[in-house]
């Protein structure tokens, strides 16, 4: 297998590099930095097997609750079970390191769309399918000067700051993933619901299920 990991934090999606030939013990050696909107308490993690001539095969997934201790300034290193074809919590485990910091930059601050940042040494191992990195973000000052932050941290703006949310535009990949569950649903309908839910696939799936029930 050639696994890679996809991590969704709020409306932002990040991917690790593919570990070609990694099998059930790949290593991605990737640290992800992202801004975490207030109220976000979970991340959604998926493991895919990269294919050359067919669609990538999703082999494991899990909703992972960010430990409360992380928001209290602690760094948490723990293992989380994965769901998959073998059943819930039966597809191996992922070891994720979470950390968090609150920004204290001077106003005004504009937070741009999260950017994937390479980590020089941080590695998150996950048993069963390999290693992924922690989730974190990168702020930018209004003047365009980049505000430095520590790799491997989840960031939040100072109290009272207005955060500009990026406009979400569904990708063909997003539509294809949802359509796998709703093969009879028109692409435009899926696209509209994805836009309305700002890329939240769980909310999109629930809305499409409700649409089917209402027919």
C-alpha distance (Angstrom), angle and dihedral (degrees) to the residues before:
residue distance angle dihedral
X1 . . .
X2 3.80 . .
X3 3.81 102.7 .
X4 3.77 130.1 -170.2
X5 3.78 131.4 173.1
X6 3.81 128.8 -126.0
X7 3.80 118.1 -162.5
X8 3.81 125.0 -168.5
X9 3.80 119.8 -160.7
X10 3.78 111.1 -179.9
X11 3.82 105.1 -51.2
X12 3.80 95.2 -20.9
X13 3.80 123.4 94.8
X14 3.80 125.8 -161.3
X15 3.80 132.5 -176.3
X16 3.78 133.5 -158.3
X17 3.80 122.5 -139.5
X18 3.80 116.6 -86.9
X19 3.78 114.4 -100.5
X20 3.80 99.3 -142.9
X21 3.77 109.9 -145.6
X22 3.79 90.6 4.2
X23 3.79 92.7 132.4
X24 3.80 112.3 179.5
X25 3.80 93.9 -21.5
X26 3.82 107.1 50.2
X27 3.80 125.1 158.0
X28 3.79 120.6 -145.8
X29 3.82 99.8 174.5
X30 3.79 92.2 -157.5
X31 3.79 131.7 144.9
X32 3.79 116.3 -161.7
X33 3.79 123.5 -157.5
X34 3.78 119.4 -163.0
X35 3.77 140.6 157.7
X36 3.81 112.1 -110.6
X37 3.79 115.6 -148.0
X38 3.82 116.0 -134.8
X39 3.80 109.6 -90.6
X40 3.80 96.5 31.8
X41 3.78 107.5 126.8
X42 3.81 102.9 159.2
X43 3.78 142.2 47.6
X44 3.80 127.1 -151.4
X45 3.79 115.0 -136.1
X46 3.81 126.9 -168.8
X47 3.81 131.1 -178.6
X48 3.81 118.1 -150.6
X49 3.79 133.6 -171.1
X50 3.81 105.9 -136.5
X51 3.80 114.4 -128.7
X52 3.79 128.8 -164.8
X53 3.80 103.4 -152.8
X54 3.80 102.8 17.4
X55 3.79 136.8 44.6
X56 3.81 115.2 -70.6
X57 3.80 112.1 -94.7
X58 3.81 117.0 -122.7
X59 3.80 106.1 -139.6
X60 3.82 105.1 169.3
X61 3.79 140.7 10.3
X62 3.80 142.5 169.5
X63 3.80 143.9 176.4
X64 3.80 104.4 -128.4
X65 3.78 122.2 -163.0
X66 3.80 113.7 -138.5
X67 3.83 104.4 -123.9
X68 3.81 113.9 -109.4
X69 3.81 88.9 -129.1
X70 3.82 88.6 67.0
X71 3.81 90.9 64.0
X72 3.80 88.3 50.2
X73 3.80 90.7 61.2
X74 3.79 100.1 -94.1
X75 3.81 125.8 129.7
X76 3.78 110.1 -129.8
X77 3.81 122.8 -158.4
X78 3.81 111.0 -175.1
X79 3.81 145.6 140.6
X80 3.80 123.7 -109.6
X81 3.81 127.8 -166.1
X82 3.80 121.7 -120.8
X83 3.79 131.1 -140.1
X84 3.80 122.6 -138.5
X85 3.78 147.0 132.6
X86 3.80 90.1 -47.0
X87 3.81 90.3 59.0
X88 3.79 140.8 -94.1
X89 3.82 114.3 -31.7
X90 3.82 90.1 0.2
X91 3.80 103.2 97.6
X92 3.79 100.1 81.3
X93 3.79 130.7 -87.4
X94 3.78 137.4 -82.9
X95 3.79 124.7 -144.0
X96 3.82 110.6 -147.1
X97 3.79 129.1 179.7
X98 3.81 113.8 -149.7
X99 3.79 127.2 -169.0
X100 3.80 132.6 164.8
X101 3.79 139.9 -165.6
X102 3.81 134.3 -177.3
X103 3.79 116.4 -128.9
X104 3.79 118.8 -122.2
X105 3.83 98.1 -177.9
X106 3.82 118.6 143.7
X107 3.79 117.8 -96.0
X108 2.93 136.8 -72.0
X109 3.78 100.3 54.6
X110 3.80 127.2 165.6
X111 3.77 116.5 -159.9
X112 3.76 112.0 -148.6
X113 3.78 128.0 -155.6
X114 3.84 108.8 -66.6
X115 3.79 116.1 -88.3
X116 3.81 125.5 -148.4
X117 3.79 108.8 -117.7
X118 3.79 125.4 -163.9
X119 3.78 116.2 -127.8
X120 3.80 118.6 -139.6
X121 3.78 95.4 -145.8
X122 3.81 114.2 -11.1
X123 3.78 113.4 117.9
X124 3.78 128.9 179.0
X125 3.75 114.5 -159.7
X126 3.68 123.9 -156.6
X127 3.74 122.6 -169.5
X128 3.78 118.0 -135.8
X129 3.79 93.3 28.1
X130 3.77 112.6 21.3
X131 3.75 140.8 -102.3
X132 3.76 133.4 -31.2
X133 3.76 131.9 175.0
X134 3.80 135.1 -119.3
X135 3.75 123.7 -86.4
X136 3.88 119.9 -110.6
X137 4.17 144.5 142.2
X138 3.79 145.0 -127.0
X139 3.81 122.6 -136.8
X140 3.79 126.1 -159.4
X141 3.78 126.9 -151.1
X142 3.80 117.2 -123.2
X143 3.82 90.2 -111.3
X144 3.81 88.7 59.8
X145 3.82 93.9 -106.0
X146 3.76 111.1 139.6
X147 3.79 113.8 -121.4
X148 3.82 109.4 -138.6
X149 3.78 117.8 -127.7
X150 3.78 134.1 176.6
X151 3.80 114.9 -93.4
X152 3.77 112.8 -113.4
X153 3.81 97.9 35.1
X154 3.80 133.7 119.3
X155 3.79 110.4 -135.3
X156 3.80 134.4 -151.6
X157 3.81 128.1 -175.4
X158 3.81 123.2 -110.6
X159 3.81 115.9 -88.3
X160 3.78 112.4 -79.9
X161 3.79 96.4 22.2
X162 3.80 116.7 132.9
X163 3.79 112.9 -129.4
X164 3.79 119.0 -150.3
X165 3.79 109.9 -141.5
X166 3.81 117.1 -144.3
X167 3.80 116.6 -117.3
X168 3.78 109.1 -105.8
X169 3.80 118.3 -133.9
X170 3.83 115.4 -178.7
X171 3.79 114.4 -123.5
X172 3.79 124.7 -140.8
X173 3.80 86.5 -109.8
X174 3.82 91.9 56.2
X175 3.80 91.8 49.4
X176 3.81 92.3 46.9
X177 3.81 92.5 51.3
X178 3.80 92.8 52.2
X179 3.81 92.3 42.1
X180 3.81 89.4 59.2
X181 3.80 86.0 70.5
X182 3.81 94.4 39.6
X183 3.83 106.1 35.9
X184 3.81 92.6 163.1
X185 3.79 94.3 51.6
X186 3.81 117.6 100.9
X187 3.81 116.1 -112.1
X188 3.80 92.2 -125.2
X189 3.80 91.3 55.0
X190 3.80 91.2 50.9
X191 3.80 90.6 46.5
X192 3.81 92.1 51.1
X193 3.79 93.0 50.7
X194 3.82 91.7 46.3
X195 3.81 89.2 52.8
X196 3.80 91.8 47.7
X197 3.81 91.0 50.0
X198 3.85 92.0 43.2
X199 3.79 92.8 -123.1
X200 3.80 96.2 -49.7
X201 3.81 98.8 145.8
X202 3.80 95.0 -168.8
X203 3.79 91.5 53.9
X204 3.83 89.6 43.4
X205 3.80 91.9 53.0
X206 3.81 91.6 48.1
X207 3.81 90.9 49.8
X208 3.82 92.5 49.0
X209 3.81 90.8 48.2
X210 3.80 88.3 52.2
X211 3.82 89.9 50.0
X212 3.79 90.1 53.3
X213 3.80 92.0 48.1
X214 3.81 90.3 51.5
X215 3.80 93.0 55.4
